[in-house]
Amino acid sequence: MVKNKQEDPFHTGEVYHLWNYLYRTKNLLVTMQVLINHAGDNDLKTYAEELVESCLIQEEQAVEGILKEAGIRLPPAPPDRPNVEVEDIPAGARFHDPEIATIIQKELMSTRAESSYVTGIALREDLRTMFGEFHDQQEEYEQKLVNIAKEKGWLVLPPINIK
């Protein structure tokens, strides 16, 4: 391997997971646009907008930059969704705030697991570091979401076994 770890060639697994991570992130960004449109709770909407701006867009740009630099074709991105007012969405077609929180939490858990996996399979130190940072930031945002869900009464706990 080359001394400068950023000059090491990518192995097939790194390329695949970088490309797939970017593809999923691009799709998640569009999903977040829809969920933000549906959010009625101001705290949830602010949280989701912050998650997009401070986490997801940065991850997208970082991975996209690495793939571009390596000359790897970028995955397609779905079209952006227009901003709409929550009142304009018919009641039967609207996601409710607890559902939005659950969807976002599921996405964060999934991307956190993928970040851990890429950290584990990557040989390049820059990728290991980058995905380790993604994991930490995703965990931070997931905890913020859990706190919001607790505060709003949206967190549904399983039954407690006290035998």
C-alpha positions as protocol buffer text, in pm:
chain_id: "A"
residue {
  index: 1
  type: MET
  ca { x: 0 y: 0 z: 0 }
}
residue {
  index: 2
  type: VAL
  ca { x: 104 y: 356 z: -61 }
}
residue {
  index: 3
  type: LYS
  ca { x: 221 y: 566 z: 238 }
}
residue {
  index: 4
  type: ASN
  ca { x: -44 y: 835 z: 189 }
}
residue {
  index: 5
  type: LYS
  ca { x: -359 y: 642 z: 270 }
}
residue {
  index: 6
  type: GLN
  ca { x: -573 y: 863 z: 47 }
}
residue {
  index: 7
  type: GLU
  ca { x: -371 y: 745 z: -252 }
}
residue {
  index: 8
  type: ASP
  ca { x: -447 y: 378 z: -185 }
}
residue {
  index: 9
  type: PRO
  ca { x: -674 y: 234 z: -454 }
}
residue {
  index: 10
  type: PHE
  ca { x: -1030 y: 151 z: -357 }
}
residue {
  index: 11
  type: HIS
  ca { x: -1117 y: -216 z: -332 }
}
residue {
  index: 12
  type: THR
  ca { x: -1440 y: -339 z: -486 }
}
residue {
  index: 13
  type: GLY
  ca { x: -1628 y: -342 z: -155 }
}
residue {
  index: 14
  type: GLU
  ca { x: -1535 y: 19 z: -82 }
}
residue {
  index: 15
  type: VAL
  ca { x: -1652 y: 132 z: -425 }
}
residue {
  index: 16
  type: TYR
  ca { x: -1977 y: -59 z: -397 }
}
residue {
  index: 17
  type: HIS
  ca { x: -2059 y: 71 z: -50 }
}
residue {
  index: 18
  type: LEU
  ca { x: -1959 y: 430 z: -129 }
}
residue {
  index: 19
  type: TRP
  ca { x: -2180 y: 427 z: -438 }
}
residue {
  index: 20
  type: ASN
  ca { x: -2468 y: 259 z: -253 }
}
residue {
  index: 21
  type: TYR
  ca { x: -2436 y: 495 z: 44 }
}
residue {
  index: 22
  type: LEU
  ca { x: -2456 y: 796 z: -186 }
}
residue {
  index: 23
  type: TYR
  ca { x: -2754 y: 648 z: -371 }
}
residue {
  index: 24
  type: ARG
  ca { x: -2941 y: 586 z: -46 }
}
residue {
  index: 25
  type: THR
  ca { x: -2851 y: 931 z: 89 }
}
residue {
  index: 26
  type: LYS
  ca { x: -2981 y: 1103 z: -224 }
}
residue {
  index: 27
  type: ASN
  ca { x: -3308 y: 913 z: -190 }
}
residue {
  index: 28
  type: LEU
  ca { x: -3328 y: 986 z: 182 }
}
residue {
  index: 29
  type: LEU
  ca { x: -3288 y: 1358 z: 115 }
}
residue {
  index: 30
  type: VAL
  ca { x: -3599 y: 1350 z: -107 }
}
residue {
  index: 31
  type: THR
  ca { x: -3785 y: 1142 z: 150 }
}
residue {
  index: 32
  type: MET
  ca { x: -3695 y: 1403 z: 412 }
}
residue {
  index: 33
  type: GLN
  ca { x: -3840 y: 1677 z: 189 }
}
residue {
  index: 34
  type: VAL
  ca { x: -4171 y: 1489 z: 189 }
}
residue {
  index: 35
  type: LEU
  ca { x: -4160 y: 1425 z: 565 }
}
residue {
  index: 36
  type: ILE
  ca { x: -4079 y: 1791 z: 637 }
}
residue {
  index: 37
  type: ASN
  ca { x: -4382 y: 1890 z: 429 }
}
residue {
  index: 38
  type: HIS
  ca { x: -4599 y: 1658 z: 637 }
}
residue {
  index: 39
  type: ALA
  ca { x: -4464 y: 1759 z: 979 }
}
residue {
  index: 40
  type: GLY
  ca { x: -4714 y: 1955 z: 1183 }
}
residue {
  index: 41
  type: ASP
  ca { x: -4508 y: 1980 z: 1502 }
}
residue {
  index: 42
  type: ASN
  ca { x: -4266 y: 2272 z: 1487 }
}
residue {
  index: 43
  type: ASP
  ca { x: -3996 y: 2097 z: 1696 }
}
residue {
  index: 44
  type: LEU
  ca { x: -4006 y: 1792 z: 1467 }
}
residue {
  index: 45
  type: LYS
  ca { x: -3995 y: 2005 z: 1154 }
}
residue {
  index: 46
  type: THR
  ca { x: -3700 y: 2209 z: 1287 }
}
residue {
  index: 47
  type: TYR
  ca { x: -3520 y: 1887 z: 1386 }
}
residue {
  index: 48
  type: ALA
  ca { x: -3575 y: 1733 z: 1041 }
}
residue {
  index: 49
  type: GLU
  ca { x: -3453 y: 2046 z: 862 }
}
residue {
  index: 50
  type: GLU
  ca { x: -3142 y: 2056 z: 1085 }
}
residue {
  index: 51
  type: LEU
  ca { x: -3078 y: 1686 z: 1019 }
}
residue {
  index: 52
  type: VAL
  ca { x: -3089 y: 1749 z: 645 }
}
residue {
  index: 53
  type: GLU
  ca { x: -2868 y: 2060 z: 654 }
}
residue {
  index: 54
  type: SER
  ca { x: -2616 y: 1957 z: 919 }
}
residue {
  index: 55
  type: CYS
  ca { x: -2586 y: 1585 z: 854 }
}
residue {
  index: 56
  type: LEU
  ca { x: -2732 y: 1439 z: 536 }
}
residue {
  index: 57
  type: ILE
  ca { x: -2621 y: 1704 z: 287 }
}
residue {
  index: 58
  type: GLN
  ca { x: -2269 y: 1700 z: 433 }
}
residue {
  index: 59
  type: GLU
  ca { x: -2254 y: 1322 z: 404 }
}
residue {
  index: 60
  type: GLU
  ca { x: -2380 y: 1338 z: 46 }
}
residue {
  index: 61
  type: GLN
  ca { x: -2120 y: 1598 z: -49 }
}
residue {
  index: 62
  type: ALA
  ca { x: -1834 y: 1409 z: 119 }
}
residue {
  index: 63
  type: VAL
  ca { x: -1908 y: 1075 z: -47 }
}
residue {
  index: 64
  type: GLU
  ca { x: -1986 y: 1237 z: -382 }
}
residue {
  index: 65
  type: GLY
  ca { x: -1653 y: 1420 z: -372 }
}
residue {
  index: 66
  type: ILE
  ca { x: -1461 y: 1097 z: -313 }
}
residue {
  index: 67
  type: LEU
  ca { x: -1642 y: 918 z: -596 }
}
residue {
  index: 68
  type: LYS
  ca { x: -1591 y: 1209 z: -837 }
}
residue {
  index: 69
  type: GLU
  ca { x: -1221 y: 1229 z: -750 }
}
residue {
  index: 70
  type: ALA
  ca { x: -1188 y: 857 z: -815 }
}
residue {
  index: 71
  type: GLY
  ca { x: -1366 y: 889 z: -1151 }
}
residue {
  index: 72
  type: ILE
  ca { x: -1656 y: 668 z: -1048 }
}
residue {
  index: 73
  type: ARG
  ca { x: -1993 y: 735 z: -1210 }
}
residue {
  index: 74
  type: LEU
  ca { x: -2237 y: 887 z: -960 }
}
residue {
  index: 75
  type: PRO
  ca { x: -2575 y: 731 z: -884 }
}
residue {
  index: 76
  type: PRO
  ca { x: -2889 y: 905 z: -1006 }
}
residue {
  index: 77
  type: ALA
  ca { x: -3084 y: 1131 z: -773 }
}
residue {
  index: 78
  type: PRO
  ca { x: -3463 y: 1148 z: -765 }
}
residue {
  index: 79
  type: PRO
  ca { x: -3620 y: 1486 z: -840 }
}
residue {
  index: 80
  type: ASP
  ca { x: -3664 y: 1731 z: -553 }
}
residue {
  index: 81
  type: ARG
  ca { x: -4011 y: 1764 z: -407 }
}
residue {
  index: 82
  type: PRO
  ca { x: -4184 y: 2101 z: -391 }
}
residue {
  index: 83
  type: ASN
  ca { x: -4249 y: 2265 z: -56 }
}
residue {
  index: 84
  type: VAL
  ca { x: -4615 y: 2249 z: 45 }
}
residue {
  index: 85
  type: GLU
  ca { x: -4809 y: 2362 z: 346 }
}
residue {
  index: 86
  type: VAL
  ca { x: -4918 y: 2082 z: 577 }
}
residue {
  index: 87
  type: GLU
  ca { x: -5277 y: 2211 z: 559 }
}
residue {
  index: 88
  type: ASP
  ca { x: -5280 y: 2146 z: 182 }
}
residue {
  index: 89
  type: ILE
  ca { x: -5219 y: 1773 z: 231 }
}
residue {
  index: 90
  type: PRO
  ca { x: -5547 y: 1578 z: 262 }
}
residue {
  index: 91
  type: ALA
  ca { x: -5594 y: 1426 z: 606 }
}
residue {
  index: 92
  type: GLY
  ca { x: -5607 y: 1068 z: 476 }
}
residue {
  index: 93
  type: ALA
  ca { x: -5285 y: 1111 z: 277 }
}
residue {
  index: 94
  type: ARG
  ca { x: -5082 y: 1277 z: 549 }
}
residue {
  index: 95
  type: PHE
  ca { x: -4813 y: 1124 z: 767 }
}
residue {
  index: 96
  type: HIS
  ca { x: -4867 y: 1207 z: 1134 }
}
residue {
  index: 97
  type: ASP
  ca { x: -4583 y: 1338 z: 1350 }
}
residue {
  index: 98
  type: PRO
  ca { x: -4529 y: 1013 z: 1548 }
}
residue {
  index: 99
  type: GLU
  ca { x: -4509 y: 824 z: 1216 }
}
residue {
  index: 100
  type: ILE
  ca { x: -4258 y: 1076 z: 1080 }
}
residue {
  index: 101
  type: ALA
  ca { x: -4043 y: 1038 z: 1391 }
}
residue {
  index: 102
  type: THR
  ca { x: -4051 y: 658 z: 1354 }
}
residue {
  index: 103
  type: ILE
  ca { x: -3958 y: 673 z: 984 }
}
residue {
  index: 104
  type: ILE
  ca { x: -3668 y: 908 z: 1052 }
}
residue {
  index: 105
  type: GLN
  ca { x: -3545 y: 694 z: 1341 }
}
residue {
  index: 106
  type: LYS
  ca { x: -3558 y: 382 z: 1122 }
}
residue {
  index: 107
  type: GLU
  ca { x: -3356 y: 559 z: 852 }
}
residue {
  index: 108
  type: LEU
  ca { x: -3099 y: 679 z: 1105 }
}
residue {
  index: 109
  type: MET
  ca { x: -3060 y: 328 z: 1248 }
}
residue {
  index: 110
  type: SER
  ca { x: -3014 y: 188 z: 898 }
}
residue {
  index: 111
  type: THR
  ca { x: -2755 y: 447 z: 792 }
}
residue {
  index: 112
  type: ARG
  ca { x: -2574 y: 407 z: 1123 }
}
residue {
  index: 113
  type: ALA
  ca { x: -2549 y: 32 z: 1068 }
}
residue {
  index: 114
  type: GLU
  ca { x: -2421 y: 92 z: 715 }
}
residue {
  index: 115
  type: SER
  ca { x: -2168 y: 345 z: 841 }
}
residue {
  index: 116
  type: SER
  ca { x: -2039 y: 88 z: 1091 }
}
residue {
  index: 117
  type: TYR
  ca { x: -2016 y: -175 z: 821 }
}
residue {
  index: 118
  type: VAL
  ca { x: -1820 y: 50 z: 584 }
}
residue {
  index: 119
  type: THR
  ca { x: -1589 y: 144 z: 871 }
}
residue {
  index: 120
  type: GLY
  ca { x: -1528 y: -226 z: 924 }
}
residue {
  index: 121
  type: ILE
  ca { x: -1459 y: -323 z: 563 }
}
residue {
  index: 122
  type: ALA
  ca { x: -1263 y: -15 z: 455 }
}
residue {
  index: 123
  type: LEU
  ca { x: -889 y: -44 z: 429 }
}
residue {
  index: 124
  type: ARG
  ca { x: -831 y: 325 z: 360 }
}
residue {
  index: 125
  type: GLU
  ca { x: -794 y: 526 z: 679 }
}
residue {
  index: 126
  type: ASP
  ca { x: -973 y: 829 z: 533 }
}
residue {
  index: 127
  type: LEU
  ca { x: -1285 y: 620 z: 465 }
}
residue {
  index: 128
  type: ARG
  ca { x: -1273 y: 459 z: 808 }
}
residue {
  index: 129
  type: THR
  ca { x: -1246 y: 800 z: 972 }
}
residue {
  index: 130
  type: MET
  ca { x: -1518 y: 958 z: 757 }
}
residue {
  index: 131
  type: PHE
  ca { x: -1770 y: 680 z: 816 }
}
residue {
  index: 132
  type: GLY
  ca { x: -1682 y: 670 z: 1185 }
}
residue {
  index: 133
  type: GLU
  ca { x: -1772 y: 1041 z: 1200 }
}
residue {
  index: 134
  type: PHE
  ca { x: -2095 y: 973 z: 1007 }
}
residue {
  index: 135
  type: HIS
  ca { x: -2184 y: 706 z: 1263 }
}
residue {
  index: 136
  type: ASP
  ca { x: -2121 y: 939 z: 1557 }
}
residue {
  index: 137
  type: GLN
  ca { x: -2326 y: 1220 z: 1405 }
}
residue {
  index: 138
  type: GLN
  ca { x: -2613 y: 986 z: 1316 }
}
residue {
  index: 139
  type: GLU
  ca { x: -2614 y: 853 z: 1672 }
}
residue {
  index: 140
  type: GLU
  ca { x: -2628 y: 1211 z: 1804 }
}
residue {
  index: 141
  type: TYR
  ca { x: -2925 y: 1293 z: 1581 }
}
residue {
  index: 142
  type: GLU
  ca { x: -3102 y: 972 z: 1672 }
}
residue {
  index: 143
  type: GLN
  ca { x: -3070 y: 1061 z: 2042 }
}
residue {
  index: 144
  type: LYS
  ca { x: -3211 y: 1409 z: 1972 }
}
residue {
  index: 145
  type: LEU
  ca { x: -3507 y: 1243 z: 1800 }
}
residue {
  index: 146
  type: VAL
  ca { x: -3564 y: 1003 z: 2090 }
}
residue {
  index: 147
  type: ASN
  ca { x: -3567 y: 1302 z: 2327 }
}
residue {
  index: 148
  type: ILE
  ca { x: -3826 y: 1480 z: 2111 }
}
residue {
  index: 149
  type: ALA
  ca { x: -4039 y: 1163 z: 2092 }
}
residue {
  index: 150
  type: LYS
  ca { x: -4025 y: 1122 z: 2471 }
}
residue {
  index: 151
  type: GLU
  ca { x: -4113 y: 1487 z: 2528 }
}
residue {
  index: 152
  type: LYS
  ca { x: -4409 y: 1471 z: 2287 }
}
residue {
  index: 153
  type: GLY
  ca { x: -4538 y: 1136 z: 2416 }
}
residue {
  index: 154
  type: TRP
  ca { x: -4476 y: 961 z: 2082 }
}
residue {
  index: 155
  type: LEU
  ca { x: -4238 y: 698 z: 2218 }
}
residue {
  index: 156
  type: VAL
  ca { x: -4415 y: 365 z: 2248 }
}
residue {
  index: 157
  type: LEU
  ca { x: -4239 y: 129 z: 2486 }
}
residue {
  index: 158
  type: PRO
  ca { x: -4288 y: -247 z: 2491 }
}
residue {
  index: 159
  type: PRO
  ca { x: -4451 y: -400 z: 2799 }
}
residue {
  index: 160
  type: ILE
  ca { x: -4224 y: -424 z: 3100 }
}
residue {
  index: 161
  type: ASN
  ca { x: -4162 y: -772 z: 3240 }
}
residue {
  index: 162
  type: ILE
  ca { x: -4131 y: -747 z: 3619 }
}
residue {
  index: 163
  type: LYS
  ca { x: -4143 y: -1117 z: 3712 }
}
